[in-house]
């Protein structure tokens, strides 16, 4: 699991990301939005749209998979950015290896 220091943006940070989403990338499973922040480390948040009607158990399982993928995969993120990962319905049907691959491609395109 990714260290708690790098997880969880505040509500105001997430609102700022969606108001001024100058930087974003997407694929069929995820939408990645990021913005510069004034701290020396990146911070990540996983967001599920309300249209996805899933249980909290399933949401937490997907979050764990995403945070584990971020921890174990050397990704090219830059220090001091806020990242929001919006989960799409396709991500609910893929296995862990495919999820890791899709996240890795999304971050390397950025």
C-alpha positions in Angstrom: 0.0 0.0 0.0 1.2 3.5 -0.8 2.3 5.4 2.3 -0.5 7.5 3.9 1.6 10.7 3.3 0.9 10.3 -0.4 -2.8 9.3 -0.2 -5.9 11.4 0.1 -6.4 14.9 -1.1 -8.7 17.2 0.8 -12.1 18.2 -0.6 -10.9 21.6 -1.5 -7.9 20.2 -3.4 -10.2 17.9 -5.4 -12.6 20.7 -6.1 -9.6 22.8 -7.4 -8.5 19.9 -9.6 -11.9 19.8 -11.3 -12.3 23.5 -11.6 -8.9 24.0 -13.3 -8.2 20.7 -14.9 -5.6 22.0 -17.4 -3.8 18.7 -17.3 -5.6 15.4 -17.8 -5.1 12.1 -19.6 -7.6 9.2 -19.9 -8.1 5.7 -21.2 -11.1 3.3 -21.0 -10.5 2.5 -17.3 -9.3 5.8 -15.7 -9.2 9.6 -16.0 -6.1 11.1 -14.5 -6.2 14.8 -13.6 -3.2 16.6 -12.0 -2.2 20.0 -10.9 0.9 21.6 -9.5 1.0 21.9 -5.7 3.4 23.6 -3.3 4.8 20.6 -1.5 7.8 18.4 -2.1 5.9 15.1 -2.7 3.1 13.9 -4.9 -0.4 13.2 -3.4 -3.0 10.8 -4.9 -6.7 10.4 -4.6 -9.0 7.7 -6.1 -12.5 8.9 -7.0 -15.5 6.9 -7.9 -18.3 8.6 -9.8 -21.8 8.3 -8.2 -23.1 6.6 -11.4 -21.0 3.5 -10.5 -23.3 1.7 -8.1 -20.8 -0.5 -6.3 -20.5 -1.6 -2.7 -17.9 -0.1 -0.4 -16.1 -3.5 -0.3 -15.6 -3.4 -4.0 -14.5 0.3 -3.9 -11.9 -0.3 -1.2 -10.6 -3.4 -3.1 -10.1 -1.3 -6.2 -8.4 1.5 -4.2 -6.0 -1.0 -2.7 -5.2 -2.4 -6.1 -4.5 1.1 -7.4 -2.4 2.2 -4.5 -0.4 -1.0 -4.6 0.2 -0.5 -8.3 1.4 3.0 -7.7 3.8 1.8 -5.0 5.2 -1.2 -6.8 5.5 0.3 -10.3 8.2 2.9 -11.0 6.1 5.7 -12.5 7.2 9.0 -13.9 5.4 11.4 -11.6 6.8 14.8 -10.7 7.3 16.0 -7.1 4.8 18.3 -5.7 1.7 17.5 -7.8 -1.8 16.6 -6.8 -3.3 13.6 -8.8 -6.9 12.5 -8.9 -7.6 9.1 -10.5 -11.2 8.9 -11.6 -12.3 5.2 -11.9 -14.5 4.3 -14.9 -16.7 1.2 -15.1 -14.2 -0.7 -17.2 -11.7 -0.8 -14.3 -14.2 -2.9 -12.3 -13.9 -5.8 -14.7 -10.1 -6.0 -15.2 -7.6 -8.0 -13.2 -4.7 -6.5 -11.2 -2.0 -7.0 -13.8 -4.1 -5.3 -16.5 -5.0 -2.5 -14.0 -1.3 -1.9 -13.3 -0.5 -1.8 -17.0 -3.2 0.7 -17.8 -2.1 3.0 -14.9 1.5 2.7 -16.0 0.7 3.7 -19.6 -1.5 6.6 -18.3 1.3 8.0 -16.1 4.0 7.5 -18.8 2.0 9.4 -21.3 1.9 12.3 -18.8 
